[in-house]
Each structure stands twice: as structure tokens, then as C-alpha cells.
Amino acid sequence: MGNGVGRWSNWKELWIERRPAPLDLSDKEILDWLAEYCDQAVYNHPTPHYRGGFTLLCDEIKTSGPTLREAVCLAAAKWKEVNE
């Protein structure tokens, strides 16, 4: 019998989303990326239980962030990771 540490570590790896580091895009690159890859961009208004922000659906990759810049930079990083 082990102490269970290995099992906890495996479980944690399965349940924690690994996210790539967001890309650092310029304003023009963000607008170009949105126009080329993004199917839907929605602003979610804050509520008492949700802080609000942007949700993007870009080439079947769903991403969200508190600002449009953060959401696009993360979506671009995820897209790049999937398509490399």
C-alpha cells in the first residue's frame, strides 16, 4: 500500500486545465485575429455571482477573460497550441 500521494497527483493533473501563456498581441493583431478566427464574441455583464467579461468562440475553441484583450490573447495562444 502506498500513501496515496501518487494517486492525488494523477487526479489533479486530470482535473486541472493546462492553459498556455497568453500571447502578447498588438491592438491591430487583436482586431485582425478576431476578424479571421472568431465566430462569436459575447460580453457577459457582471452579476452578484459573476464578475463579467468576454467569452469568445473561435474555431471551436471557447475562451473567456475579464477583458477583450485578455480573452483574445488567450484564445490565440490556445489556437496556436492546437494548430502547431
C-alpha positions in Angstrom: 0.0 0.0 0.0 1.2 3.5 -0.8 0.5 6.7 0.9 -1.9 7.9 -1.9 0.3 10.8 -3.0 0.7 9.4 -6.5 -3.0 8.9 -6.9 -3.7 12.5 -5.8 -1.2 13.9 -8.2 -2.6 11.9 -11.1 -6.2 13.0 -10.3 -5.1 16.6 -10.0 -3.4 16.5 -13.4 -6.7 15.2 -15.0 -8.9 17.9 -13.5 -6.8 21.0 -13.8 -6.9 22.7 -17.1 -3.4 23.4 -18.5 -3.5 26.8 -20.2 -0.9 28.1 -22.5 0.6 31.5 -21.7 -1.4 34.2 -23.4 0.2 35.8 -26.5 1.2 39.4 -26.4 -0.7 40.9 -29.4 -0.8 44.5 -30.5 -4.2 46.2 -31.0 -4.1 45.6 -34.8 -3.1 42.0 -34.3 -6.1 41.5 -31.9 -8.5 43.1 -34.4 -7.1 41.0 -37.3 -7.2 37.8 -35.2 -10.9 38.5 -34.2 -11.8 39.1 -37.8 -10.1 36.0 -39.1 -10.7 33.3 -36.5 -13.5 34.4 -34.1 -17.0 33.2 -34.8 -18.7 34.8 -31.7 -17.7 37.3 -29.1 -20.0 38.0 -26.2 -19.8 40.5 -23.3 -21.2 39.0 -20.1 -22.5 41.6 -17.8 -21.4 41.3 -14.1 -23.8 40.0 -11.6 -23.6 39.5 -7.8 -22.2 36.0 -8.5 -20.2 36.5 -11.7 -17.6 39.2 -12.3 -18.4 39.5 -16.0 -16.1 39.6 -19.0 -15.8 38.4 -22.6 -16.4 34.9 -23.9 -15.1 34.0 -27.4 -15.8 31.1 -29.6 -13.0 30.9 -32.2 -12.7 27.9 -34.4 -14.4 25.7 -31.8 -12.1 27.0 -29.0 -14.1 28.6 -26.2 -12.2 31.1 -24.1 -13.1 33.8 -21.6 -11.3 36.6 -19.9 -12.1 39.7 -17.9 -11.2 42.0 -20.9 -11.4 41.5 -24.6 -7.6 41.8 -24.9 -7.1 39.0 -22.3 -9.7 36.8 -23.9 -8.2 37.2 -27.4 -4.6 36.7 -26.4 -5.5 33.5 -24.5 -7.7 32.3 -27.5 -4.8 33.0 -29.9 -2.4 31.0 -27.6 -4.8 28.1 -27.4 -5.3 28.2 -31.2 -1.6 28.3 -31.8 -1.0 25.3 -29.5 -3.7 23.2 -31.2 -2.6 24.0 -34.7 1.2 23.7 -34.4 
